[in-house]
């Protein structure tokens, strides 16, 4: 994208400017902690976002290194508007020749929480009209709209009457890491998976187990955390790379910086009852170059045995919304039984949605954290397993809650006052799968329990850890290099 007049807050070398990192509701504090570690300033937590200030290097690092950010925005104008016409007028006050030429393609995304502005697409159209009308008046021509992969992506956010117009520095959502080659039905979002792991406090100090791993997202994100590998190493491109002031040398130095990477002395295990899911997870692990750190196997959680070493379980079982399982309530009852009898002395974390599913686990959680999985208000619950009876454990001076967990659980504001759970599962005849044949069909991956692959056209056949480098002259893959067991690569097949 060529524009001699290009002028954004990031154009002035060394100067700090405002940025906004978007995330899932419930992960804001995790994201703020990540930004502190990156050296961001003026950090302020909002709803599903964290604002901060930094320079161009921090902008690049935020996109490349943040695990719990969905995208990074750069505000160019804050204003108040009480009507669509006022939005139009405020957008026209910006000199758009600083950002666009008639050869530039652009798109406008909108997020609206307002009683006055009911339709987010209408707001986006008003922003687009204001830009096009100004460019036509000044130049006699106009830039074109391109919904997919535009040269410039704009984002308008309205909360009641407060409006923020921003440049989207990320482009495609940052949850699309680039390692996922195939997927099961309703896969866990990569950003949410990373956030869950970070909420547990696990950093690689023991083995990690996901007994219902699906496409392997939790296992892969855990391995990246344990190795200190930035989530952006697999990604093809960012929106800021198209900007006229893109600093290739600066970004290359960030991309090649391996100072935070280290060995992982333990191991990650992913299991699933469905053979299709196991095949998909294995493909994704190989594409990520993490076969040394992760083992994927087909196994029913009912066959799970007590690990010989200290371990943690982090899992996202079906909860009867987008995907289900034969005898869903029975599944959760079995989960509680395996935790109690075959995971003694360890901690387990479960993300789920329905209260009656949690009830079937039959164990008292030491911590409950509200999290949104898409539009579903879920909970991440922590279970501490101990041998014997609870009263005996307490009599011996034990406890299932730390002081910090007690403070967090006492904060009722973390939860909605009235949570809207669906009707009870036993009221839905579709959830009543109790026959042995149903479970056998689910294990084999047939129609009743099939994990359907998304239609993605042709796929490359990944064998071993070799894969194409889309970054041009990057470091070559060197299997004999000490400590580094893989090369940083970027891939063409993105979810």
Rosetta blueprint (number, residue, H / E / L):
1 X L
2 X L
3 X L
4 X L
5 X L
6 X L
7 X L
8 X L
9 X L
10 X L
11 X L
12 X L
13 X L
14 X L
15 X L
16 X L
17 X E
18 X E
19 X E
20 X E
21 X E
22 X E
23 X L
24 X L
25 X L
26 X L
27 X L
28 X H
29 X H
30 X H
31 X H
32 X H
33 X H
34 X H
35 X H
36 X H
37 X H
38 X H
39 X L
40 X L
41 X E
42 X E
43 X E
44 X E
45 X E
46 X E
47 X L
48 X L
49 X E
50 X E
51 X E
52 X E
53 X E
54 X E
55 X L
56 X H
57 X H
58 X H
59 X H
60 X H
61 X H
62 X H
63 X H
64 X H
65 X H
66 X L
67 X L
68 X L
69 X L
70 X L
71 X E
72 X E
73 X E
74 X E
75 X E
76 X E
77 X E
78 X E
79 X E
80 X E
81 X L
82 X L
83 X L
84 X H
85 X H
86 X H
87 X H
88 X H
89 X H
90 X H
91 X H
92 X H
93 X L
94 X L
95 X L
96 X H
97 X H
98 X H
99 X L
100 X L
101 X L
102 X L
103 X L
104 X L
105 X E
106 X E
107 X E
108 X E
109 X E
110 X E
111 X E
112 X E
113 X E
114 X L
115 X L
116 X L
117 X L
118 X L
119 X L
120 X H
121 X H
122 X H
123 X H
124 X H
125 X H
126 X H
127 X H
128 X H
129 X H
130 X H
131 X H
132 X H
133 X H
134 X H
135 X H
136 X H
137 X H
138 X H
139 X H
140 X L
141 X L
142 X L
143 X L
144 X E
145 X E
146 X L
147 X L
148 X L
149 X L
150 X L
151 X L
152 X E
153 X E
154 X E
155 X E
156 X E
157 X E
158 X E
159 X E
160 X L
161 X L
162 X E
163 X E
164 X E
165 X E
166 X E
167 X E
168 X E
169 X L
170 X L
171 X L
172 X L
173 X L
174 X L
175 X L
176 X L
177 X L
178 X L
179 X L
180 X L
181 X L
182 X L
183 X L
184 X L
185 X L
186 X L
187 X L
188 X L
189 X L
190 X H
191 X H
192 X H
193 X H
194 X H
195 X H
196 X H
197 X H
198 X H
199 X H
200 X H
201 X L
202 X L
203 X L
204 X L
205 X L
206 X L
207 X E
208 X E
209 X E
210 X E
211 X L
212 X L
213 X L
214 X L
215 X L
216 X L
217 X H
218 X H
219 X H
220 X H
221 X H
222 X H
223 X H
224 X H
225 X H
226 X H
227 X H
228 X L
229 X L
230 X L
231 X H
232 X H
233 X H
234 X H
235 X L
236 X L
237 X L
238 X L
239 X H
240 X H
241 X H
242 X H
243 X L
244 X L
245 X L
246 X L
247 X L
248 X H
249 X H
250 X H
251 X H
252 X H
253 X H
254 X H
255 X H
256 X L
257 X L
258 X L
259 X L
260 X L
261 X L
262 X L
263 X L
264 X L
265 X L
266 X L
267 X L
268 X E
269 X E
270 X E
271 X E
272 X E
273 X L
274 X L
275 X H
276 X H
277 X H
278 X H
279 X H
280 X H
281 X H
282 X H
283 X H
284 X H
285 X H
286 X H
287 X H
288 X L
289 X L
290 X L
291 X L
292 X L
293 X L
294 X E
295 X E
296 X E
297 X E
298 X E
299 X L
300 X L
301 X H
302 X H
303 X H
304 X L
305 X L
306 X L
307 X L
308 X L
309 X L
310 X L
311 X E
312 X E
313 X E
314 X E
315 X E
316 X L
317 X L
318 X L
319 X L
320 X L
321 X L
322 X L
323 X L
324 X L
325 X L
326 X L
327 X L
328 X H
329 X H
330 X H
331 X H
332 X H
333 X H
334 X H
335 X H
336 X H
337 X H
338 X H
339 X H
340 X H
341 X H
342 X H
343 X L
344 X L
345 X L
346 X L
347 X E
348 X E
349 X E
350 X E
351 X E
352 X E
353 X L
354 X L
355 X H
356 X H
357 X H
358 X H
359 X H
360 X H
361 X H
362 X L
363 X L
364 X L
365 X L
366 X L
367 X E
368 X E
369 X E
370 X E
371 X E
372 X E
373 X E
374 X L
375 X L
376 X E
377 X E
378 X E
379 X E
380 X E
381 X E
382 X E
383 X E
384 X E
385 X L
386 X L
387 X L
388 X L
389 X L
390 X H
391 X H
392 X H
393 X H
394 X H
395 X H
396 X L
397 X L
398 X L
399 X L
400 X L
401 X L
402 X L
403 X H
404 X H
405 X H
406 X H
407 X H
408 X H
409 X H
410 X H
411 X L
412 X H
413 X H
414 X H
415 X L
416 X L
417 X L
418 X L
419 X L
420 X L
421 X L
422 X L
423 X L
424 X L
425 X H
426 X H
427 X H
428 X L
429 X H
430 X H
431 X H
432 X L
433 X L
434 X L
435 X L
436 X H
437 X H
438 X H
439 X H
440 X H
441 X H
442 X H
443 X H
444 X H
445 X L
446 X L
447 X H
448 X H
449 X H
450 X L
451 X L
452 X L
453 X L
454 X L
455 X L
456 X L
457 X L
458 X L
459 X L
460 X L
461 X L
462 X L
463 X L
464 X L
465 X L
466 X L
467 X L
468 X L
469 X L
470 X L
471 X L
472 X L
473 X L
474 X L
475 X L
476 X L
477 X L
478 X L
479 X L
480 X L
481 X L
482 X L
483 X L
484 X L
485 X L
486 X L
487 X L
488 X L
489 X L
490 X L
491 X L
492 X L
493 X L
494 X L
495 X L
